[in-house]
């Protein structure tokens, strides 16, 4: 016998019902139906008319260089090898030298005339669908803090992730799948904290499919209730519910236990839904070619992007694809960024074209970017250091202006300079596109109300279509 105290003996089964630690990450998913949300006082509808119904976040772990991708700086090429003509930040991740011109040529594309480097020829073909934000800035030059900031809004505390906040506010459109799925997430630089529900209800936690060390072709949901006939599984779950009811009668409400039991129920339902969504065999060769599937360079990220489209179709609210951990070129910029871009360029453009062909781009917000940018000054001869002071991300669909660019960095691409956009502003804007007022979506914890943007954030309405 196990005991919760000297006077209250607890059977092994009761202990399992109270602890329920055997289902790993799926213990943090579940309770997805809107009626379950309403019973817990969670938003059942947006605050106002949403422009987007779902988010697909294409995260480039390591920090792509803005001045080598989408932020064209002619003066950087002109003044190659010269000192930066103004002061570098007081706090730097490492020391850098003189200005380093981009090894790639920039050209204008589309009716919008957007400047794109030769690194991204496929993305260049869809620039008229993109909305660039070129004046982003964060607060931390280290990967760990910067990843937490872009995912959770803070670089100093463990807080709920962006996907968890969106899930908490809106739930999912399919009760047989999690509200928030992250495909091949990174296990470094904060790891699970980048898709954690923290103090939000457990069902808002991101459910991972594989991790960065597993090829997307082999990535699976873990701890599914497979291996037993479904009628036996049903009896086991019913018995857990019975034990749960006894526990509630004895000690009162237990939200954590309710979340665990609901996650088991979700895992049970997912057996009939998730395998079909993850089976790409039904997709045409033309669609697979669009994403670069079965091509050596693009297969891995292409599969992630196609899975993201399929999960979006199935009603998942927030999907993240991670290209990890490759964009950190302190040296070897030309080879590193060339290889990285070759792996993601075709899949990104393929996703945007595919969403558009399915009529989904208009209400799906696609977000691309890393945790920060890179310095326009050289490190180790042919590399660039971390730079949170000015970097670029882009959006597509979801009610943003197409073929549009917002904000500017300085003439060399070091600092956000015109229409500066803090990470808090980015989060406030994403929530607004989803129909959520970032100041009203709060959760009381530790004696005060918390939100994704805390006491910061302004909505960048200038990018709204």
C-alpha positions in Angstrom: 0.0 0.0 0.0 1.0 3.6 -0.6 0.0 6.3 1.8 -0.8 10.0 1.3 -0.5 10.3 5.1 -0.3 8.0 8.1 -4.1 7.9 8.6 -5.2 7.7 5.0 -3.9 4.5 3.2 -4.0 4.8 -0.6 -4.1 1.8 -2.9 -1.8 1.4 -5.9 -4.7 2.2 -8.3 -5.7 5.3 -6.3 -2.0 6.4 -6.4 -1.9 6.0 -10.1 -5.2 8.0 -10.5 -3.7 10.8 -8.4 -0.2 10.8 -10.0 -0.9 9.6 -13.5 2.7 10.3 -14.7 3.0 7.7 -17.4 1.7 9.5 -20.4 4.5 12.0 -20.8 3.8 15.0 -23.0 0.2 14.1 -23.8 -0.6 14.6 -20.1 -0.3 18.3 -20.9 -2.8 18.2 -23.8 -6.5 17.6 -23.9 -9.8 19.1 -22.7 -10.3 20.6 -26.1 -14.1 21.0 -26.5 -15.6 24.4 -26.2 -18.0 23.3 -23.6 -15.1 22.3 -21.4 -13.7 25.8 -22.0 -16.9 27.5 -21.1 -17.3 25.5 -17.9 -13.9 26.8 -16.8 -14.6 30.5 -17.7 -12.3 30.5 -20.7 -13.1 32.5 -23.8 -15.5 30.6 -26.0 -15.4 33.3 -28.7 -13.0 36.0 -29.9 -13.3 39.5 -28.4 -13.9 40.9 -31.9 -14.1 39.7 -35.5 -11.0 37.7 -36.2 -9.0 38.0 -39.4 -7.3 34.6 -38.9 -8.6 31.3 -37.4 -5.2 29.6 -37.0 -1.5 30.2 -36.9 1.4 28.3 -38.5 4.7 29.4 -37.1 7.8 28.5 -39.1 10.6 29.0 -36.6 14.2 29.3 -37.8 16.2 28.4 -34.7 19.5 30.1 -34.4 18.8 33.5 -35.9 18.8 34.2 -39.7 20.6 37.3 -40.8 18.3 40.0 -41.9 20.9 41.8 -44.0 21.5 38.6 -46.0 17.9 37.6 -46.6 15.2 40.3 -46.8 16.6 43.6 -45.4 18.6 45.0 -48.3 21.3 47.5 -47.3 23.2 49.1 -50.2 25.5 51.0 -47.9 26.6 47.8 -46.3 28.1 46.7 -49.6 29.5 50.1 -50.3 31.3 50.3 -47.0 32.4 46.7 -46.7 35.5 46.5 -44.4 35.0 49.9 -42.8 34.2 50.5 -39.1 30.5 50.8 -38.2 30.0 54.6 -38.2 28.0 54.7 -34.9 28.3 53.0 -31.6 27.6 49.3 -31.1 25.3 48.2 -28.3 26.7 48.5 -24.7 26.0 44.8 -24.1 27.0 42.5 -26.9 27.1 38.7 -27.1 30.6 38.8 -28.5 33.0 41.3 -30.1 32.7 42.0 -33.8 34.9 43.9 -36.2 34.2 46.0 -39.3 31.2 45.9 -41.7 30.7 42.8 -43.7 28.9 43.0 -47.0 26.4 40.3 -47.8 27.8 37.5 -50.0 24.5 37.4 -51.9 23.0 39.7 -54.4 19.5 41.2 -53.8 16.9 41.7 -56.5 13.4 43.1 -56.6 10.5 40.7 -57.2 6.8 40.8 -57.9 4.5 43.8 -58.2 5.5 44.9 -54.7 9.1 45.2 -55.8 10.3 43.5 -52.5 14.0 43.0 -52.2 15.0 39.4 -51.6 18.5 37.9 -51.7 19.5 35.0 -53.9 19.3 32.8 -50.9 15.5 32.5 -51.3 14.5 32.2 -55.0 11.3 30.3 -54.2 10.1 32.6 -51.5 10.9 35.5 -53.9 8.2 34.0 -56.1 5.5 34.6 -53.5 6.6 38.0 -52.2 3.3 39.6 -53.2 1.7 37.4 -50.6 4.1 38.4 -47.8 4.0 41.2 -45.2 7.5 41.9 -43.9 8.2 43.5 -40.5 11.7 44.8 -40.7 12.0 46.7 -37.5 11.6 44.0 -34.8 13.7 44.2 -31.7 14.1 42.1 -28.6 15.8 42.2 -25.3 18.3 39.3 -25.0 21.4 38.5 -27.2 21.6 34.9 -25.9 19.7 32.1 -27.6 18.0 30.8 -24.4 16.6 34.1 -23.4 15.7 35.1 -26.9 13.8 31.9 -27.6 11.8 32.3 -24.5 11.1 35.9 -25.4 9.8 35.1 -28.9 7.8 32.2 -27.7 6.5 33.4 -24.3 6.9 37.1 -24.2 9.6 37.1 -21.4 13.2 36.2 -21.2 13.5 36.1 -17.4 10.5 33.9 -16.2 8.8 30.7 -17.2 5.5 31.8 -18.7 2.9 30.2 -21.0 3.8 30.1 -24.7 2.2 32.0 -27.5 0.5 28.8 -28.7 -0.8 28.1 -25.3 -2.3 31.6 -25.0 -4.0 31.3 -28.4 -5.3 27.9 -27.4 -6.6 29.1 -24.1 -8.4 32.0 -25.8 -9.9 30.1 -28.7 -9.6 26.3 -28.2 -9.6 24.0 -31.2 -12.0 23.3 -34.1 -11.4 19.5 -33.7 -12.0 17.9 -30.3 -10.1 14.8 -31.5 -6.8 16.7 -31.8 -4.8 19.0 -29.5 -5.3 22.7 -29.9 -1.5 23.3 -30.1 0.9 21.0 -32.0 4.6 21.6 -32.4 6.5 19.5 -35.0 10.1 18.5 -34.3 10.6 21.1 -31.6 14.0 22.0 -30.4 15.0 20.5 -27.0 17.7 23.1 -26.4 17.7 26.8 -25.4 14.6 26.5 -23.1 13.3 23.3 -24.6 9.8 22.4 -23.5 9.4 25.8 -21.9 9.1 27.2 -25.4 5.8 25.4 -25.9 4.7 25.1 -22.2 1.4 25.9 -20.8 3.1 27.0 -17.5 0.3 28.1 -15.2 -2.4 28.0 -17.9 -4.7 24.9 -18.0 -2.7 21.8 -18.9 -4.7 21.2 -22.1 -3.1 24.3 -23.6 0.4 22.8 -23.5 1.9 22.2 -26.9 1.8 18.6 -28.0 5.1 17.6 -29.7 5.4 15.3 -32.7 9.0 14.0 -32.4 11.8 16.5 -31.7 14.7 18.2 -33.4 16.8 15.0 -33.2 14.3 12.9 -35.2 13.7 13.2 -38.9 10.2 14.4 -39.7 9.6 11.2 -41.7 9.9 9.3 -38.4 8.3 11.8 -36.0 5.2 10.5 -34.2 3.0 11.4 -31.2 4.4 9.7 -28.1 2.5 7.7 -25.5 -0.6 7.0 -27.6 -2.9 4.4 -26.1 -2.0 1.8 -28.7 -1.4 -1.9 -28.3 -4.7 -2.8 -26.6 -8.1 -3.4 -28.1 -10.2 -0.2 -28.0 -12.9 -1.8 -25.8 -10.3 -2.6 -23.2 -8.9 0.9 -23.4 -12.4 2.3 -23.0 -12.9 0.2 -19.8 -9.6 1.4 -18.4 -10.5 5.0 -19.0 -13.9 4.5 -17.5 -12.3 3.0 -14.4 -9.9 6.0 -14.2 -12.9 8.3 -14.3 -14.5 6.3 -11.4 -11.3 6.6 -9.3 -11.2 10.2 -10.2 -14.8 10.8 -8.9 -13.9 9.0 -5.7 -10.9 11.2 -5.3 -13.0 14.4 -5.9 -15.5 13.2 -3.3 -12.7 12.8 -0.8 -10.5 15.9 -1.3 -12.5 18.2 -3.6 -11.8 19.6 -7.0 -8.4 18.8 -8.5 -7.8 20.6 -11.8 -4.4 18.9 -12.5 -6.0 15.5 -12.2 -8.9 16.5 -14.4 -6.4 17.6 -17.0 -4.5 14.3 -16.9 -7.7 12.3 -17.2 -8.9 14.5 -20.1 -5.5 14.0 -21.8 -6.0 10.2 -21.6 -9.4 10.7 -23.2 -7.8 12.8 -25.9 -5.2 10.2 -26.6 -8.0 7.6 -27.0 -9.8 9.8 -29.5 -6.7 10.7 -31.4 -6.1 7.1 -32.4 -8.9 7.4 -34.9 -7.9 10.8 -36.1 -4.2 11.6 -35.9 -2.9 8.7 -38.0 -5.0 9.7 -41.0 -3.9 13.4 -40.7 -0.2 12.3 -40.6 -0.5 9.9 -43.5 0.9 11.8 -46.5 0.3 8.9 -48.9 -3.0 10.5 -50.0 -1.3 13.6 -51.2 -0.6 13.9 -55.0 2.9 13.8 -56.4 2.4 17.4 -57.5 1.7 18.5 -53.9 4.7 16.6 -52.6 6.9 18.1 -55.3 5.6 21.6 -54.3 7.0 21.0 -50.8 10.2 19.3 -51.9 9.3 16.0 -50.3 11.6 13.1 -51.3 14.3 15.6 -52.3 17.4 15.2 -50.1 17.7 18.9 -49.1 14.1 19.8 -48.6 12.4 16.5 -47.5 12.6 17.1 -43.7 11.2 20.6 -43.5 8.9 20.0 -46.5 7.2 17.2 -44.5 6.8 19.5 -41.5 5.2 22.2 -43.6 2.8 19.7 -45.4 1.8 18.2 -42.0 1.2 21.8 -40.8 -1.3 22.3 -43.6 -3.0 19.1 -42.9 -3.3 19.8 -39.2 -4.6 23.3 -40.0 -7.3 21.7 -42.2 -8.2 19.3 -39.4 -8.9 22.2 -37.0 -5.7 22.6 -35.0 -5.4 26.2 -33.8 -1.7 26.7 -33.5 1.0 24.7 -35.4 4.7 25.2 -35.2 7.4 23.8 -37.5 11.0 24.2 -36.4 14.2 24.3 -38.5 16.7 23.6 -35.7 19.4 24.5 -34.8 21.2 25.7 -37.9 21.1 29.5 -38.4 23.8 30.4 -35.9 26.6 31.4 -38.2 29.3 33.1 -36.1 31.6 31.9 -38.9 31.2 30.3 -42.2 28.2 32.5 -43.1 28.2 31.8 -46.8 28.2 28.0 -46.5 25.9 27.9 -43.4 23.2 30.2 -44.6 23.3 28.7 -48.2 22.6 25.3 -46.8 20.0 26.4 -44.4 18.0 28.4 -47.0 18.2 25.5 -49.4 16.5 23.3 -46.9 13.6 25.6 -46.2 13.1 27.9 -49.2 11.0 25.6 -51.4 8.9 24.2 -48.5 8.0 27.7 -47.3 6.9 28.9 -50.7 5.1 25.6 -51.2 3.2 26.0 -48.0 2.0 29.5 -49.0 1.0 28.4 -52.5 -0.7 25.3 -51.1 -2.7 27.2 -48.5 -3.7 29.6 -51.2 -4.9 26.9 -53.5 -7.0 25.3 -50.8 -8.6 28.7 -50.0 -7.0 28.7 -46.5 -4.4 31.4 -46.7 -6.9 34.2 -46.1 -7.7 32.8 -42.6 -4.4 31.2 -41.8 -1.7 33.4 -40.4 1.8 32.2 -41.4 4.7 33.6 -39.4 8.3 33.1 -40.4 11.4 34.1 -38.4 14.0 33.3 -35.7 14.7 34.5 -32.2 16.9 37.5 -33.4 18.9 38.6 -36.3 22.7 39.0 -36.9 25.1 41.9 -36.8 26.1 43.7 -40.0 29.6 43.6 -38.6 32.0 40.6 -39.0 32.8 38.0 -36.5 35.7 35.5 -37.0 36.2 36.9 -40.5 33.2 35.6 -42.3 30.5 35.3 -39.7 28.0 37.5 -37.9 27.1 37.7 -34.2 23.7 37.6 -32.5 21.7 40.8 -32.9 18.4 41.3 -31.0 18.4 45.1 -31.8 17.0 44.9 -35.3 15.7 41.9 -37.3 13.1 40.8 -39.9 10.2 38.5 -39.7 7.4 38.0 -42.3 3.7 37.1 -42.2 1.4 35.8 -44.9 -2.4 35.5 -45.0 -4.5 35.9 -41.9 -5.7 39.4 -42.6 -2.3 41.1 -43.1 -1.4 43.3 -46.1 0.1 41.3 -48.9 3.1 42.7 -50.8 3.8 45.1 -47.9 6.8 46.1 -45.8 6.6 47.7 -42.4 9.4 49.4 -40.5 13.1 49.9 -41.2 16.5 49.3 -39.6 19.3 51.9 -39.9 21.3 52.2 -43.1 23.5 49.2 -42.1 20.8 47.0 -40.6 22.0 47.0 -36.9 19.2 48.8 -35.0 15.4 49.1 -35.6 15.0 52.7 -36.5 11.7 53.5 -38.2 8.3 52.3 -36.8 10.1 50.1 -34.3 8.2 46.9 -33.4 9.0 45.2 -30.1 8.4 41.5 -29.6 5.5 42.4 -27.3 4.0 44.4 -30.2 4.4 41.3 -32.4 2.5 39.2 -29.9 -0.2 41.8 -29.4 -0.7 42.0 -33.2 -0.9 38.3 -33.7 -3.6 38.0 -31.0 -5.5 40.9 -32.6 -5.4 39.1 -35.9 -7.0 36.2 -34.1 -9.7 38.4 -32.7 -8.2 38.6 -29.2 -7.6 41.8 -27.2 -4.1 41.2 -25.7 -5.0 43.2 -22.6 -8.2 41.2 -21.9 -6.9 37.7 -22.4 -5.6 37.2 -18.8 -5.1 34.5 -16.3 -4.9 35.1 -12.5 -1.8 33.4 -11.0 0.5 34.2 -8.1 -1.7 37.1 -6.9 -2.0 39.0 -10.1 -3.4 38.8 -13.7 -1.0 37.7 -16.4 -1.1 38.0 -20.2 1.1 37.1 -23.1 2.2 40.8 -23.4 2.2 41.5 -19.6 2.0 45.3 -19.3 3.5 46.0 -22.7 2.5 45.7 -26.3 0.7 47.7 -29.0 -1.2 46.4 -32.0 0.5 47.3 -35.3 -2.7 48.0 -37.2 -0.7 49.4 -40.1 -0.1 45.9 -41.4 -3.8 44.9 -41.3 -5.4 44.5 -44.7 
